[in-house]
Amino acid sequence: MSKTEKIIIIMAVCFVLIATMALFGCKATVTGTTGGAETAAEAQKYKIGITLWTTSDTFTVQMGDGWTKVIKDAGSESVTLSNEGGKEVDNTRNLISQGVDAAVMCYWDPNLAKTSIDLFNEKKIPVFSIDIPMPGTVFLGVNNYDVGTKAGNFMADWVIKNWDGKVDLVIDINSPTEGPIVAQRFQGQEDAFLKKINYSADKVERQDGGGWADGALKAIRPILAKYSNAKKIAIFNESDACTQGIKTALEEAGKTENAIIMPLGMPKDAIHLVRDNKMPIMGGIAFFPDKYGEQGIQQLIEIIKSVKAGTTLDEAYKKFVKDTMDNPETKEYLSQAIYVKTEVITAENIDQYFPEK
């Protein structure tokens, strides 16, 4: 074999080796890219149902919009329905028929909620219950006793500073139908307030306001009439809606300057109540409903993946969400829970959290 022929053969072998390496390199790159694309596409397959208490309440709508955004940002799809008018069960069947992989649910009626949750459980569909916890779900909402404690402490400190620590009347406009967990919101207010203020718990006027403005208005009117001479009144309540109803009753009775009350929740249409800095509202507790989804989406996606891999709902809940309750009286209602961020808001710090545009 001549020297020229040897050079040609060597060059041919080198060419084959280079081509082979390039081919395998391209294949490896394509495989890696394809694998990544498959993973992304897999994540995009999730469909998550959202049900709201009503579409006429700003807090609820903000919460739902926040969830819709983070679900979309996670590459998934959302379906939103309203439970208003007792549609919990109908909406559950609707979402199941649409093939949802999980549900974020606002329940109001405990009986309808149980039926609804049973239907989801039969299909191994994870459920997050919002603000009102339900057995067999992950609770996402405020730590009610902590929120109540913050409100009670704020009002007590205000009374100490402005009324020499004395009150003529303490009113609790509560909502027993919402169960023992929400009841902790009222208990926290009462415990914290009475720890600092010399007022007997037996003298607290308690009345069911139903959780909404009209109910709170009707509940407090006769109490204010009964104690028409009261000049220093502390009022515990559940939400911004209740605050609005109570504020209306105080205006009717000419007692806005004789009372203190704190809105709890502070969606965008209630922020002005604190910013105005006028009696009876000297501060509030913000729940940031538009941020609920941000604080729950990661755990929900992981639970969906785990269930699809064969884990039971209960096991998946326990794996990805902390068991926060050690109270045997409430264990039936609340086990796995994600507590959202809350803050005490006053006229002094409101621009830090809700800057004017």
C-alpha positions in Angstrom: 0.0 0.0 0.0 1.4 3.3 -1.0 1.9 6.3 1.3 -0.9 8.2 -0.5 -3.4 5.3 0.0 -2.6 5.1 3.7 -3.3 8.9 4.1 -6.6 8.5 2.3 -7.7 5.6 4.5 -6.7 7.5 7.7 -8.6 10.6 6.6 -11.7 8.5 5.8 -11.6 6.8 9.2 -11.3 10.2 10.9 -14.2 11.6 8.9 -16.4 8.6 9.9 -15.4 9.1 13.6 -16.2 12.8 13.5 -19.5 12.3 11.8 -20.5 9.6 14.3 -19.6 11.8 17.3 -21.6 14.7 15.8 -24.5 12.4 15.2 -24.6 11.0 18.7 -24.0 14.5 20.1 -27.0 15.8 18.2 -29.1 12.9 19.3 -28.1 13.5 22.9 -29.1 17.2 22.6 -32.3 16.4 20.9 -33.1 13.7 23.6 -32.4 16.2 26.3 -34.5 18.9 24.8 -37.3 16.5 24.0 -37.3 15.2 27.6 -37.5 18.8 28.9 -40.3 19.6 26.5 -42.2 16.5 27.6 -41.8 17.5 31.2 -43.2 21.0 30.5 -46.1 19.5 28.5 -46.9 17.1 31.3 -47.1 20.0 33.7 -49.4 21.9 31.3 -51.9 19.0 31.4 -53.2 19.9 34.9 -56.7 21.3 35.1 -57.7 22.9 38.4 -61.2 23.9 39.4 -61.9 27.0 41.4 -65.3 27.7 43.1 -66.1 31.0 44.8 -68.6 31.8 47.5 -70.0 34.5 45.3 -68.9 36.8 42.4 -70.3 39.9 44.2 -67.8 39.9 47.0 -64.4 41.6 46.3 -62.4 39.5 48.7 -63.6 36.3 47.0 -63.1 37.6 43.5 -59.5 38.8 44.3 -58.8 35.4 45.8 -60.1 33.6 42.7 -58.2 35.9 40.4 -55.0 35.3 42.3 -55.4 31.6 41.9 -56.2 31.9 38.2 -53.0 33.8 37.7 -50.7 31.4 39.5 -52.3 28.4 37.8 -51.7 29.9 34.4 -48.1 30.9 35.4 -47.6 27.2 36.4 -48.5 26.2 32.9 -51.9 24.7 33.9 -55.5 25.5 33.2 -58.3 26.7 35.5 -62.1 26.5 35.5 -63.9 29.0 37.8 -67.5 28.6 39.0 -69.7 30.3 41.7 -71.2 28.3 44.6 -73.7 31.0 45.3 -77.2 29.7 45.7 -76.2 26.3 47.0 -74.4 25.0 43.9 -71.6 23.3 45.7 -72.6 19.8 44.6 -73.7 20.7 41.1 -70.4 22.5 40.6 -68.5 19.5 41.9 -70.1 17.2 39.4 -69.5 19.8 36.7 -65.8 20.0 37.5 -65.4 16.2 37.8 -67.1 15.8 34.3 -64.5 18.3 33.0 -61.7 16.1 34.3 -60.1 18.4 36.8 -57.0 17.2 38.5 -57.6 19.2 41.7 -60.1 21.7 43.1 -59.8 25.0 45.1 -63.1 25.3 46.8 -65.0 28.0 48.8 -67.7 26.2 50.8 -70.4 27.8 52.8 -72.9 25.1 53.7 -71.2 22.3 55.7 -73.8 19.7 54.6 -73.4 20.4 50.9 -69.6 20.6 51.4 -69.5 17.1 52.8 -71.4 15.7 49.8 -69.1 17.6 47.5 -65.9 16.5 49.1 -67.1 12.9 49.2 -67.6 13.0 45.4 -64.0 14.4 44.9 -62.6 11.8 47.2 -64.2 9.0 45.3 -62.3 10.2 42.2 -59.1 10.8 44.1 -59.2 14.5 43.3 -57.2 16.7 45.8 -59.2 19.6 47.4 -58.0 22.8 49.0 -60.8 24.4 51.1 -60.5 28.2 51.4 -60.9 30.1 54.7 -63.5 27.7 56.0 -61.9 24.3 56.6 -63.7 21.1 55.8 -62.8 17.5 56.8 -60.9 15.5 54.1 -59.3 18.6 52.5 -56.2 20.8 52.9 -57.1 24.1 54.6 -55.8 27.3 53.0 -56.5 30.4 54.9 -55.8 32.5 57.9 -54.8 31.2 61.3 -58.1 32.4 62.9 -57.0 32.5 66.5 -53.8 34.4 65.6 -55.9 36.9 63.5 -58.3 37.3 66.4 -55.4 37.8 68.8 -53.9 40.5 66.6 -57.2 42.4 66.4 -58.0 42.0 70.1 -54.5 43.2 71.2 -54.7 46.2 68.8 -58.1 47.3 70.1 -57.1 46.8 73.7 -54.0 48.9 73.3 -56.0 51.6 71.5 -58.5 51.6 74.4 -55.7 51.9 77.0 -54.2 54.8 75.1 -57.4 56.7 74.2 -60.0 55.7 76.8 -57.8 55.1 79.8 -58.4 51.4 79.5 -62.2 51.6 80.1 -65.1 50.5 78.0 -68.9 50.6 78.7 -69.8 47.8 76.3 -68.2 44.9 74.4 -70.1 43.3 71.5 -69.2 40.1 69.6 -71.0 39.8 66.2 -70.1 36.2 65.4 -71.1 33.5 63.0 -71.6 30.1 64.7 -72.7 28.3 61.5 -69.2 28.5 60.1 -67.9 26.0 62.6 -65.3 25.8 65.4 -62.3 26.9 63.4 -63.8 30.3 62.3 -65.1 30.6 65.9 -61.4 30.9 67.0 -61.3 34.2 65.2 -63.8 35.6 67.7 -62.3 33.8 70.6 -58.9 35.2 69.9 -60.3 38.8 69.8 -62.1 38.2 73.1 -59.2 36.5 74.9 -56.6 39.1 73.9 -58.9 42.1 74.6 -60.1 40.9 78.0 -56.6 40.0 79.1 -55.7 43.7 79.0 -59.1 45.4 79.7 -61.0 45.0 82.9 -64.3 43.8 81.6 -66.1 40.5 82.5 -66.6 37.9 79.7 -70.1 37.3 81.1 -71.1 40.8 80.1 -70.0 40.5 76.4 -73.1 40.8 74.2 -72.8 38.0 71.6 -75.1 37.8 68.5 -75.0 35.8 65.2 -74.4 38.1 62.3 -74.2 35.4 59.7 -70.9 36.5 58.2 -72.3 39.3 55.9 -73.1 43.0 56.1 -76.9 42.7 56.3 -76.8 40.1 59.0 -74.3 42.1 61.1 -76.4 45.2 60.7 -79.6 43.5 61.9 -77.7 41.7 64.7 -76.2 44.8 66.2 -79.1 47.3 65.9 -81.0 46.0 68.9 -77.9 45.8 71.0 -77.0 49.4 70.4 -80.6 50.4 71.2 -80.5 48.4 74.4 -77.3 50.2 75.5 -78.1 53.6 74.1 -76.1 55.3 76.9 -72.8 53.4 76.1 -70.1 55.9 75.2 -67.1 53.5 74.8 -67.9 50.4 72.8 -65.5 47.7 71.5 -66.9 45.4 68.8 -65.5 42.1 67.6 -66.5 40.9 64.1 -65.5 38.5 61.3 -64.8 40.4 58.1 -64.9 43.6 56.1 -68.4 42.9 55.1 -69.5 42.6 58.7 -67.6 45.8 59.5 -69.6 47.7 56.9 -72.9 46.5 58.3 -71.8 47.4 61.9 -70.5 50.8 60.8 -73.9 51.5 59.2 -75.7 50.7 62.4 -73.3 52.9 64.4 -74.0 55.8 62.0 -77.7 55.3 62.4 -77.3 55.4 66.2 -75.0 58.4 66.1 -72.2 56.4 67.7 -69.4 56.3 65.2 -67.2 58.3 67.6 -68.1 56.0 70.5 -66.9 52.7 69.1 -63.8 50.9 67.8 -64.0 48.0 65.3 -61.4 46.4 63.0 -62.1 45.2 59.5 -60.6 41.7 58.9 -59.5 40.8 55.4 -59.0 44.2 53.7 -59.5 43.5 50.0 -59.1 46.4 47.7 -62.6 47.9 48.3 -62.0 48.0 52.1 -58.6 49.6 52.2 -60.1 53.1 52.4 -61.7 52.2 55.8 -58.2 52.2 57.4 -56.7 54.8 55.2 -59.4 57.3 56.1 -58.3 56.9 59.8 -61.7 57.9 61.2 -63.7 56.4 64.1 -64.8 53.7 64.5 -62.0 52.2 62.4 -58.4 52.8 63.6 -56.8 49.8 62.1 -57.5 46.5 60.3 -56.0 43.0 59.6 -55.0 42.4 56.0 -55.3 38.8 54.6 -54.0 39.7 51.1 -56.6 37.5 49.2 -54.9 38.1 45.9 -51.8 36.3 47.3 -53.6 33.1 48.5 -52.7 31.2 45.3 -49.0 32.2 45.5 -48.9 30.6 48.9 -50.6 27.3 47.9 -49.8 26.5 44.3 -46.5 24.7 44.9 -48.0 22.3 47.4 -51.1 21.7 45.2 -49.0 20.8 42.2 -46.9 18.4 44.2 -50.0 16.8 45.7 -51.5 16.3 42.2 -48.2 14.7 41.0 -48.1 12.4 44.1 -51.7 11.3 43.7 -51.2 10.5 40.0 -48.2 8.4 41.0 -50.4 6.3 43.2 -50.3 8.0 46.6 -53.6 8.2 48.5 -55.1 11.7 49.1 -54.4 11.5 52.8 -50.8 10.4 52.3 -50.2 13.1 49.8 -51.7 15.8 52.0 -49.5 14.7 54.9 -46.4 14.5 52.7 -46.6 18.1 51.3 -48.6 20.1 53.9 -47.7 20.5 57.6 -50.0 19.1 60.2 -50.6 22.3 62.2 -53.2 21.4 64.7 -52.7 19.7 68.1 -56.2 20.6 69.5 -58.3 17.4 69.6 -61.5 19.5 69.6 -60.7 20.8 66.1 -58.7 17.9 64.7 -61.8 16.6 62.9 -62.0 19.8 60.9 -58.5 20.9 60.4 -55.4 18.8 60.1 -53.2 19.7 57.1 -53.2 23.5 56.8 -51.4 26.3 54.9 -51.7 29.5 56.9 -51.6 32.6 54.7 -49.7 35.8 55.7 -51.6 38.5 57.7 -50.6 41.9 58.9 -51.9 44.6 61.2 -52.6 47.7 59.0 -52.9 51.3 60.3 -52.9 54.7 58.7 -49.2 54.9 59.5 -48.1 51.8 57.6 -50.8 51.3 55.0 -48.8 52.8 52.1 -46.1 50.2 52.8 -48.6 47.4 51.9 -51.2 49.2 49.8 -49.4 52.2 48.1 -51.8 54.7 46.5 -51.5 54.6 42.7 
